[in-house]
Amino acid sequence: MEKENVLISACLLGNNTRYDGKNQNIPLLHNLVNFYNLIPFCPEVEGGLKIPRDPSEISGDKVNSIKGKDVTKYFNAGAFLALSICKKMNIKLAILKEESPSCGVSKIHDGTFKNVIINGRGVTTKKLIDNNIKVINENDALKLLQEKENEN
């Protein structure tokens, strides 16, 4: 049986795509390859932002860098590319990094750059959910992995 394609935040698999040039590697998530064809993707990088880059946060309907630069167009471009890949590869599930301005599933920073977390969705998460793609965060992905391993 062919494995289902799943989009996953590249940083969760150890790719140094974060704004600070680091990653958010979760080694256990690598085991998802036993059940899925993982498609690593960083919407911010694919949308045209460099590594490293100034941190950004959502404020209203804009995404601004810590220096006050409006970087919304890069976040929108990355979200559009993520959706395009999902459509092209028949992806129905995405695993995205919580608290990211692109990938936050239910939590994001509040736009003040004071490390305040609020309920909200990242730009890419919104785009995918609006197009009927299920989006889960890394913690839910670990639960999914455990379920899959228990099935076998």
C-alpha positions in Angstrom: 0.0 0.0 0.0 1.3 3.4 -1.0 2.0 5.8 1.9 -0.1 9.0 2.3 1.8 12.2 1.6 2.0 14.6 4.7 3.3 18.1 4.6 5.5 18.8 7.7 7.4 21.9 8.9 11.0 21.4 7.8 12.3 22.7 11.2 10.6 19.8 13.0 12.7 17.4 11.0 16.0 19.2 11.9 16.3 21.5 8.9 17.8 24.8 10.0 15.0 27.0 8.6 14.0 29.0 11.6 14.4 32.7 11.7 17.5 32.3 13.9 19.1 29.7 11.6 18.3 26.9 14.0 15.7 24.1 14.0 13.0 22.6 16.3 14.0 19.0 15.6 11.8 16.4 17.3 13.6 13.1 16.7 10.6 11.0 17.4 8.7 12.7 14.5 11.3 11.1 12.1 9.5 7.8 12.9 6.5 9.0 11.0 8.3 7.9 7.8 7.3 4.4 8.7 3.7 5.4 8.0 3.7 8.5 5.8 5.7 10.0 3.0 6.9 13.2 4.7 7.2 16.4 2.6 9.4 18.9 4.5 8.4 22.5 3.8 9.2 25.9 5.3 6.6 28.5 4.1 8.8 31.4 5.2 11.9 30.3 3.3 9.8 29.1 0.3 8.0 32.4 0.4 11.3 34.3 -0.1 12.7 35.1 3.3 16.3 34.3 4.1 18.0 32.3 6.9 18.6 33.9 9.3 16.0 36.6 9.3 14.4 39.0 11.7 11.7 37.4 13.8 8.2 38.2 12.7 4.8 38.2 14.4 1.2 38.7 13.2 -0.4 41.9 14.1 -4.0 42.2 12.9 -4.0 41.2 9.2 -0.3 42.0 8.7 3.0 40.2 9.5 5.7 42.5 10.7 9.3 41.9 11.5 10.7 43.0 14.8 12.2 46.0 12.9 8.7 47.1 11.8 9.0 45.9 8.2 5.8 44.5 6.6 6.7 41.0 5.5 3.1 39.9 4.9 3.7 39.2 1.2 6.4 36.6 2.0 4.1 34.8 4.4 1.3 34.9 1.9 3.5 33.6 -0.9 4.7 30.7 1.4 1.1 29.8 2.3 0.1 29.8 -1.4 3.1 27.5 -2.2 2.2 25.2 0.6 -1.3 24.9 -0.6 -0.1 24.4 -4.2 2.1 21.5 -3.0 -0.8 20.0 -1.0 -3.1 20.1 -4.1 -0.4 18.7 -6.5 0.6 15.9 -4.1 -2.9 15.1 -2.8 -1.9 16.0 0.7 -4.8 15.9 3.2 -2.7 16.4 6.4 -0.1 18.9 7.5 2.0 18.9 10.6 3.0 22.4 11.4 5.1 24.1 14.2 2.9 25.6 16.9 3.5 29.3 17.8 5.0 30.2 14.4 3.5 33.2 12.5 3.3 30.9 9.4 2.6 27.5 11.0 0.9 28.1 14.4 -2.0 25.8 14.6 -3.8 27.3 17.6 -1.2 29.5 19.2 0.9 32.4 17.9 2.8 35.4 19.4 0.7 38.5 20.0 2.6 40.9 17.7 4.3 42.8 20.5 7.6 40.8 20.4 7.4 40.4 24.2 7.0 36.5 24.0 3.3 36.7 24.7 1.4 33.7 23.3 -2.3 34.0 22.3 -4.9 31.9 20.6 -4.5 32.2 16.8 -3.4 30.6 13.6 -0.4 31.2 11.4 -0.8 32.4 7.8 -0.1 29.0 6.2 -2.3 27.1 8.7 -5.2 29.4 7.9 -4.7 28.9 4.1 -4.6 25.1 4.4 -7.6 24.9 6.8 -9.6 27.2 4.5 -8.9 24.7 1.8 -10.0 21.6 3.8 -6.5 20.3 4.7 -6.3 19.0 8.2 -3.5 20.8 10.2 -2.1 19.5 13.5 0.8 20.6 15.6 3.9 18.7 16.7 2.3 17.5 19.9 -0.7 16.0 18.1 1.7 14.5 15.6 3.5 12.7 18.4 0.1 11.3 19.5 -0.7 10.3 15.9 2.7 8.5 15.8 1.9 6.6 19.0 -1.5 5.5 17.6 0.1 4.3 14.4 2.8 2.4 16.3 0.1 0.8 18.5 -1.8 -0.4 15.5 1.1 -2.4 14.3 
